Structures are given as structure tokens and as C-alpha cells.
Amino acid sequence: MFALFLLVAGTHFAALLSPGPDFFLLIRTALAKGRRQADGCACGIALANLLSMLLVLFAMALLPAEGSWLWRCLQVVGGLYFAWIGLQALASRRDLVLPQGDQLRLGGVWKGMRQGLVASSLNPKLPLFYAGLFGVLRESAMPAWGLGLAMLWMTLVVLFWDLALVRLLDQARWRSWLPRRVRWLDRGCGGLLLALGGWLLLRAL
């Protein structure tokens, strides 16, 4: 169970490293509005992740037992979803171009928090992603307190990584390193997602 949790936690963190909508929102806020508003945006993104996880766990509590046909169908859907986005990440050939912050305007923490919360909550992929992760943990018979700790861990990882990202943007070395490594980050994330998707599909069969 612990090894499986490490795989889930590693996949979650790899998905954070691979630039997505929240990543670019945070970068643009930091470069255009300043660190205070970007810090608020990071808090809003973390809160949106927490709410998505609570929604997923609540929905799972309403599902029938693991041996039911409905649970197996959901495992298949989750496994196929992870495999699909994993293959997309492995096949990605994108180039990362960071926006330039040449017109910096100071913003407030609360404004940034609202911005991050709304933008991240409107991302339909977020609950699907967490449904897959918590589906893996539930299938491994992790107790309720373990799921709660996993939720707390993932929320804190999102928060502290996003806060660190805002500060890394001040470093010229980081801003030159990331665009050169984005394809490797995509491949690492894709491999972990494929592993989780395959595990879910095998458990469903």
C-alpha cells in the first residue's frame, strides 16, 4: 500500500511539474501583477484542488462496494483516462515560451486568491484527475484516515510548489532551465500516468 501511495504521490507531483493551465495562470499573475497577487493565486489554486478532492471523496462514499459492476466500470474509465493523458504527455513535442513581465503592476492577495480559485475550479480535468488518483488508493483498501492524509498531503504539495514557483520566477537560471526541460517533464509525467492507468485497468479485469 505504501509503495502504491508513493506512485500516486509521485504522479501527482509530476503533473504539477508538467506545465498546465494553473502553471501559466500563476506565471502570468506573478509577472504582470507581482508576488503578492501571485501568492494569493497560489492559495486559490490549492483551495480549488482541496474542494475537488472533497467532491471526489464524497462521490466515492456514495458508490457501492468495490466489487460492484459500477465500480469496475469506473475503474476502466479512470484507467483509460490516465492512459490517454499519459500517451498525450509522452507524444508531446511542445516548446515552452514564458511570458515577459515588462509592465509589472502590483496586485492584492485576495484578488489573486479569487482569481486562482475561480480559474482552477472551472477546469473540468481537475476532478477527473483526482477521481483517478483516489480510485487507485481506494482500490488498495486504504482506510478513510489514509485518504484524508493523502488529501492533506496533495493540497500542501500544490500550495508549497506554487508558492515556490512564484519565487523561482525571479531566478534567471530557472527561467532558462524550464523551457529546455519541459519535454522531459512531460515524458516523466506520461510514464507515471500510464503506470497508474495500467494498474487500474488490471484491477478492473
C-alpha positions in Angstrom: 0.0 0.0 0.0 2.8 2.4 0.9 4.6 1.8 -2.5 1.3 2.5 -4.3 0.9 5.7 -2.3 4.4 6.8 -3.4 3.4 6.1 -7.0 0.2 8.2 -6.6 2.1 11.0 -4.8 4.9 10.9 -7.5 2.3 11.1 -10.3 0.6 14.0 -8.6 3.8 15.9 -8.2 5.0 15.1 -11.7 1.7 16.5 -13.0 2.5 19.7 -11.1 5.9 20.0 -12.7 4.5 19.5 -16.2 3.1 23.0 -17.2 -0.6 23.2 -17.4 -3.4 25.9 -17.1 -2.7 26.6 -13.4 1.0 26.9 -14.2 0.6 29.5 -16.8 -2.0 31.4 -14.8 0.5 31.6 -11.9 3.3 32.7 -14.1 1.3 35.5 -15.8 0.0 36.7 -12.5 3.5 36.8 -11.0 5.0 38.6 -14.0 2.1 41.1 -14.6 0.8 41.7 -11.1 3.6 40.9 -8.7 4.4 38.4 -5.9 1.6 39.3 -3.5 -1.2 38.6 -6.0 0.6 35.5 -7.3 0.9 34.2 -3.7 -2.9 34.7 -3.4 -3.4 33.0 -6.7 -1.4 30.0 -5.4 -3.6 29.8 -2.3 -6.7 29.9 -4.5 -5.4 27.1 -6.7 -4.6 25.0 -3.7 -8.1 25.6 -2.3 -9.7 24.6 -5.6 -7.7 21.4 -5.5 -8.9 20.7 -2.0 -12.5 21.3 -2.9 -12.1 19.0 -5.9 -10.7 16.3 -3.7 -13.5 16.7 -1.2 -16.1 16.4 -4.0 -14.4 13.2 -5.3 -14.2 11.6 -1.9 -17.9 12.5 -1.2 -18.9 10.9 -4.5 -16.9 7.8 -3.8 -18.5 7.4 -0.4 -21.9 7.2 -2.2 -20.7 4.5 -4.6 -21.5 0.8 -3.9 -18.9 -1.6 -2.7 -15.7 -2.2 -4.7 -16.9 -5.5 -6.1 -19.9 -4.0 -7.9 -20.1 -3.7 -11.7 -20.5 0.1 -11.4 -17.2 0.4 -9.5 -15.5 -1.8 -12.1 -16.8 0.4 -14.9 -15.5 3.5 -13.2 -12.1 1.8 -12.8 -12.0 1.1 -16.5 -12.9 4.7 -17.4 -10.3 6.0 -14.9 -7.7 3.7 -16.3 -8.4 4.7 -19.9 -8.4 8.4 -18.9 -5.0 8.1 -17.3 -3.6 6.1 -20.2 -4.9 8.7 -22.7 -3.4 11.7 -21.0 -0.2 9.7 -20.3 0.1 8.9 -24.0 -0.5 12.6 -24.8 2.3 13.6 -22.5 4.7 11.1 -23.9 3.9 12.2 -27.5 4.1 15.9 -26.7 6.5 17.9 -28.7 5.6 21.3 -27.3 8.0 24.2 -26.7 7.5 26.3 -23.6 7.7 30.1 -24.0 7.4 32.0 -20.8 5.6 35.4 -20.9 7.6 38.5 -20.2 6.7 40.8 -17.3 7.6 44.2 -18.7 4.6 46.0 -17.4 4.5 45.0 -13.7 1.5 46.2 -11.7 1.1 45.5 -8.0 -2.0 43.5 -7.0 -3.6 42.2 -3.8 -3.6 38.8 -2.2 -7.3 38.4 -2.0 -7.8 39.4 -5.7 -5.2 36.8 -6.6 -6.9 34.2 -4.4 -10.3 34.7 -6.1 -8.6 34.5 -9.5 -6.8 31.3 -8.7 -9.9 29.7 -7.1 -12.3 30.5 -9.9 -9.9 29.6 -12.8 -8.8 26.3 -11.3 -12.3 25.3 -10.2 -13.6 25.7 -13.8 -11.0 23.2 -15.1 -13.1 20.1 -15.7 -9.9 17.9 -15.8 -9.2 18.5 -12.1 -11.9 16.3 -10.5 -11.3 13.7 -13.2 -7.6 13.6 -12.3 -8.3 13.3 -8.6 -11.0 10.7 -9.2 -8.4 8.5 -10.8 -5.8 9.1 -8.1 -8.2 8.4 -5.2 -9.7 5.5 -7.1 -6.3 3.8 -7.0 -6.0 4.5 -3.3 -9.5 3.2 -2.6 -8.9 0.0 -4.6 -5.8 -0.6 -2.4 -8.2 -0.7 0.6 -6.7 2.4 2.1 -8.7 3.4 5.2 -10.6 6.6 5.5 -7.9 8.3 7.6 -5.3 7.4 5.0 -7.4 9.0 2.3 -7.7 12.1 4.5 -4.0 12.2 4.9 -3.4 11.8 1.2 -5.8 14.7 0.6 -4.0 16.9 3.1 -0.6 15.9 1.6 -1.7 16.7 -2.0 -3.2 20.1 -1.0 0.0 21.1 0.8 2.2 20.0 -2.1 0.1 22.1 -4.5 0.3 25.1 -2.2 4.0 25.0 -1.5 5.0 24.1 -5.0 3.1 27.0 -6.4 4.5 29.4 -3.8 8.0 28.2 -4.6 7.3 28.6 -8.3 6.4 32.3 -7.8 9.8 32.8 -6.2 11.7 30.7 -8.8 10.5 33.1 -11.4 12.9 35.7 -10.0 15.8 33.4 -10.9 17.1 33.8 -14.5 18.7 30.3 -14.3 15.3 28.7 -13.6 13.6 30.6 -16.3 16.1 29.3 -18.8 16.2 25.8 -17.4 12.5 25.1 -17.5 11.8 25.6 -21.3 14.7 23.3 -22.1 13.4 20.5 -19.8 9.7 20.7 -20.4 9.6 17.7 -22.8 11.5 15.5 -20.2 8.9 16.6 -17.6 6.1 15.6 -19.9 7.6 12.2 -20.5 8.1 11.6 -16.8 4.6 12.6 -16.1 3.3 10.5 -19.0 5.1 7.4 -17.8 3.7 7.6 -14.3 0.2 8.2 -15.6 0.4 5.2 -17.9 1.6 3.1 -14.9 -1.4 4.1 -12.8 -3.8 3.7 -15.7 -2.5 0.2 -16.4 -2.8 -0.7 -12.7 -6.4 0.4 -12.6 -7.3 -1.5 -15.8 -5.6 -4.7 -14.5 -7.5 -4.4 -11.2 -10.8 -3.9 -13.1 -10.3 -7.1 -15.2 
